[in-house]
Amino acid sequence: MKKLVTAALALTLLFGSATGVFAATVPEIEPNNTWEQAQPITIGSTITAHGDEDRFTFVATKSGTVTLKITLNGNPALFASRVYDDQMNALGESTFGGSITFNVAAGRTYKLAHLELMSSGTPYSFTLSYN
Ligand SMILES: [Ca+2]
């Protein structure tokens, strides 16, 4: 009985900590194919999305370095990602997943676009996090 209680407690702790880390997983909201329709997201969250043309915006809550990590689950013919600042200067780009690391300044708005062509349809995901 004691072992069972210990296991239950361990599971509670495990799920408790997992929830804390992964709580901010959100699906994309279509339509998001133009900058006017860009979906607001936050640094620290993971977004799952069906690829076509997907645009997002986020505001840096503090200055520092942010990494965008993209995970492809399908097998698209083309997948390209690009990060811009609020003046539409490109800060970095990546093709077929991978990651982009870029500097942010507190209070500034940033933009992110993913373009996916001819995917098998399985959602891709990406995570934005401070380094
Ligand atoms: Ca879209």
Residues whose N, C-alpha, C, O or C-beta is under 5 A from the ligand:
A	BS01	CA	N32 N33 H50 D52 E53 D54
